[in-house]
Amino acid sequence: MTTTTQADKTFFGGLSEDFDPQWLLTPQQQTLQDKLIDLCAKVLRPNAIASDQNLIYPRKNFEALASLGLLGLLVPQEWGGLGENHTCAAMIVETIARYGCPSTAMCYTMHLGAVAAALFRAHDNIELQTLLQDLDAKVSIGTLSYSDPETGSHFWYPVSSRAEEIAAGWQVFKRASWTTSAGFADWYIVQTTSPNFDGDYSDLSCFLIYGDEAQAEPHKWDAMGLRGNQSGSLLVDGVVVPPQRMVGPIGDGVASNDEIVDPFFLLCSSACWNGIALGAIDIAKKHVTRKKHVDVGMRVADYPTIQDYFGEAIIDTSACRMYTFSMGQLMDRLTNNCDWSLHADTLALPRSAYLHWYWQIKFSAAKNVAHVCDKMLHACGGSGFKKDMEIERYLRDGKAGWVMGPTNEILRQFVGKSALLGFESLDYWNQSVNERMLHNELKKMTAEDKRKLAEILLAEVDNSETLLKRPEMAMASTGRD
Ligand SMILES: Cc1cc2nc3c(=O)[nH]c(=O)nc-3n(C[C@H](O)[C@H](O)[C@H](O)COP(=O)(O)OP(=O)(O)OC[C@H]3O[C@@H](n4cnc5c(N)ncnc54)[C@H](O)[C@@H]3O)c2cc1C
C-alpha cells in the first residue's frame, strides 16, 4: 500500500509517484519516507541553498534528521535505533538528495558508513555500543576518514598513517587528505596500518577517534559542488586511545573495507547520485510544463525534443535506481535483513563476495547523474543557467560522483581487469610482480644495461639482508619509530 499522497511529492512540481518503485518499500518505510519528504520541504531544502551559497556545514539538517531517528537508522531496535535495512538506507539517502540537500545526503552517506563500521564490531565492545545508542539524542555525527594525501583515490592505501601499541592502548597517527564532515563530525572511523606493521600495506586496522582528538581545516574547504560537505583534511597526531577504541581485531581493516565500508559507501553514494539526477528531472519538469512560447502557442514540454530528453533521462535513472535497490535487497537477503548479530562470528563476511557488483552500481549512477543533469539544463535553456532555478546547483553537486573515490576510472578498470584477468590481478597493495611486463622491458635493454641493473639489484639485496640482521637500522631507514 502506498501511503505518500501525490500532493506531497508534487509540492516540488516534479515527477509523480508513478515513476517511483514504491513496491520495494515496506509500509513502515513508506511512512518514514513521507515524513522525510515533509522535512525536506520545510527544513532541508531551504538550508541546502544557504549551505551552497555560504559553505555552511548542514548540522541543522542533521538535527532535523535526528528528530526522525535517522542517525540511528541501522542501529538495532534493542539499542534504541530504527533497526532498518540496506534497502531503506538507499531510499533515505536518495530522498534526502532528491528533495532536500545533496550535501546533507553525502554527509549522511558517510555517517551511515561509519555507523555500519562500528556496528560490524560492536558486539563485544561497550564503547561502540554506548556511542551507537546515543546517535539521535546527541545528534552525534560520524564519518569515515580513509583517503591519504600520498595515494590519492587509492583510499585503501594509508601510507601516511600508522598506529603503535603502547601500555595505555594505542597511539594513532592519521593523516587524511579528504574527510567529509571534517571538523564538524563528533566521531571518526579512521584507518591506519596495523600496530605490528612490517611493510605489508594490506595489514590495516580501524580506530574510533572523537571530534576533539582530531585537527581539521574547514576554512580551506571551497569546492565546485557538495559545498556543504566540508571534505577537508584531517590530522590525528599521535593521539593515545584505550584498547577498546580499536574497531575490531588487529588487522581487521581489509575485512571491514570489503564487508562494510565499501558496500555501504557504494550503495548509499549511488543512491545519492540517483537522488540528484531525480532532483534535476523534478526541477526541469516544473519549468518546462509552465514556460510558454506565445508565438507558437506551446509550452516547452510540448516539443517532442524535450519529451525525448525526459524519456531518456527517466529510463536511464530508473535503471540506475533499480540496480542500486537490487543491491540493497541482495544485502538484506545475505544478512537476514541487516541483522548485525551475525557478525558476532568475526569470520561472517556475506557482503564481501559481491564487491564487484557494488563497483558497478556506483559507476552507473555517477555516470548517469552527470549526463542527466546536463540534459535537464539543456531542456530548461538559458533559464536553467541561472542560479534561482537550482538546476545548476544539482549539476555541480552531481559532478562529485565521477571523481569521488573509488573514481569511475578506477571502477571500470577494476571490473574490466578482474573480468579478463581474474580478481587476483587487481593487486590493491602493489604486491605481485607483472612478469609479462618485466620481461618485455628487459628485452629492450642491452647486455651492458642488464649488467648495470643486475649490480644495482644485487647491492639492494645485500643491503636489505643486512637490515634484516640489524632491525634497528631498518627502523631508521623507514623513519618509523
Ligand atoms: C566531495 C568529496 C567527498 C569526499 N569524502 C571523503 C571521505 O569522507 N572520506 C575519505 O576517505 N575520502 C573522501 N573523499 C576522497 C575521495 O575518495 C578520493 O580520495 C579523492 O577524491 C581523490 O582525489 P585526488 O585528487 O587525490 O585524485 P587522484 O587519485 O590523484 O586521481 C586523479 C586521476 O587519476 C585517476 N586514477 C587514479 N588512480 C587510478 C588508477 N589506479 N587507474 C586509473 N586511473 C586512476 C583518477 O580516476 C583521476 O582521474 C572525498 C572526495 C570528494 C570529491
The ligand as a MOL file (V3000), in Angstrom:
LIG
                    3D

  0  0  0     0  0            999 V3000
M  V30 BEGIN CTAB
M  V30 COUNTS 53 58 0 0 0
M  V30 BEGIN ATOM
M  V30 1 C 33.0870 15.5660 -2.2880 0
M  V30 2 C 34.1080 14.5670 -1.8400 0
M  V30 3 C 33.9770 13.9860 -0.5810 0
M  V30 4 C 34.9310 13.0530 -0.1330 0
M  V30 5 N 34.7870 12.4940 1.1190 0
M  V30 6 C 35.6860 11.5850 1.5730 0
M  V30 7 C 35.5600 10.9900 2.8820 0
M  V30 8 O 34.6170 11.2640 3.6170 0
M  V30 9 N 36.4980 10.1240 3.3080 0
M  V30 10 C 37.5500 9.7870 2.5370 0
M  V30 11 O 38.3530 8.9800 2.9730 0
M  V30 12 N 37.7260 10.3250 1.2860 0
M  V30 13 C 36.8110 11.2120 0.7980 0
M  V30 14 N 36.9510 11.7720 -0.4540 0
M  V30 15 C 38.1690 11.4730 -1.2060 0
M  V30 16 C 37.9630 10.5850 -2.3990 0
M  V30 17 O 37.5010 9.3400 -2.0350 0
M  V30 18 C 39.2730 10.4670 -3.1810 0
M  V30 19 O 40.2760 10.0020 -2.3600 0
M  V30 20 C 39.6870 11.7750 -3.7740 0
M  V30 21 O 38.5880 12.3180 -4.4780 0
M  V30 22 C 40.8850 11.5920 -4.6790 0
M  V30 23 O 41.2500 12.8400 -5.2400 0
M  V30 24 P 42.6870 13.0500 -5.8940 0
M  V30 25 O 42.7620 14.4730 -6.3580 0
M  V30 26 O 43.7410 12.5710 -4.9690 0
M  V30 27 O 42.6090 12.1180 -7.1790 0
M  V30 28 P 43.7120 11.1910 -7.8330 0
M  V30 29 O 43.7580 9.8650 -7.1520 0
M  V30 30 O 45.0020 11.9250 -7.9540 0
M  V30 31 O 43.1190 10.9590 -9.2960 0
M  V30 32 C 43.4500 11.7390 -10.4500 0
M  V30 33 C 43.0230 10.9880 -11.6970 0
M  V30 34 O 43.7520 9.7410 -11.7730 0
M  V30 35 C 42.8320 8.6610 -11.9470 0
M  V30 36 N 43.3670 7.4610 -11.2960 0
M  V30 37 C 43.8430 7.3290 -10.0400 0
M  V30 38 N 44.2460 6.0570 -9.8150 0
M  V30 39 C 43.9750 5.3710 -10.9560 0
M  V30 40 C 44.1260 4.0100 -11.3290 0
M  V30 41 N 44.6360 3.0990 -10.4770 0
M  V30 42 N 43.7200 3.6560 -12.5630 0
M  V30 43 C 43.1930 4.5610 -13.4300 0
M  V30 44 N 43.0430 5.8630 -13.1330 0
M  V30 45 C 43.4120 6.2540 -11.8990 0
M  V30 46 C 41.5620 9.1520 -11.2450 0
M  V30 47 O 40.4340 8.4110 -11.6660 0
M  V30 48 C 41.5370 10.5890 -11.6800 0
M  V30 49 O 41.0270 10.6780 -12.9950 0
M  V30 50 C 36.0210 12.7050 -0.9480 0
M  V30 51 C 36.1330 13.2860 -2.2250 0
M  V30 52 C 35.1900 14.1970 -2.6730 0
M  V30 53 C 35.3340 14.7950 -4.0610 0
M  V30 END ATOM
M  V30 BEGIN BOND
M  V30 1 1 1 2
M  V30 2 1 2 3
M  V30 3 2 2 52
M  V30 4 2 3 4
M  V30 5 1 4 5
M  V30 6 1 4 50
M  V30 7 2 5 6
M  V30 8 1 6 7
M  V30 9 1 6 13
M  V30 10 2 7 8
M  V30 11 1 7 9
M  V30 12 1 9 10
M  V30 13 2 10 11
M  V30 14 1 10 12
M  V30 15 2 12 13
M  V30 16 1 13 14
M  V30 17 1 14 15
M  V30 18 1 14 50
M  V30 19 1 15 16
M  V30 20 1 16 17
M  V30 21 1 16 18
M  V30 22 1 18 19
M  V30 23 1 18 20
M  V30 24 1 20 21
M  V30 25 1 20 22
M  V30 26 1 22 23
M  V30 27 1 23 24
M  V30 28 2 24 25
M  V30 29 1 24 26
M  V30 30 1 24 27
M  V30 31 1 27 28
M  V30 32 2 28 29
M  V30 33 1 28 30
M  V30 34 1 28 31
M  V30 35 1 31 32
M  V30 36 1 32 33
M  V30 37 1 33 34
M  V30 38 1 33 48
M  V30 39 1 34 35
M  V30 40 1 35 36
M  V30 41 1 35 46
M  V30 42 1 36 37
M  V30 43 1 36 45
M  V30 44 2 37 38
M  V30 45 1 38 39
M  V30 46 1 39 40
M  V30 47 2 39 45
M  V30 48 1 40 41
M  V30 49 2 40 42
M  V30 50 1 42 43
M  V30 51 2 43 44
M  V30 52 1 44 45
M  V30 53 1 46 47
M  V30 54 1 46 48
M  V30 55 1 48 49
M  V30 56 2 50 51
M  V30 57 1 51 52
M  V30 58 1 52 53
M  V30 END BOND
M  V30 END CTAB
M  END
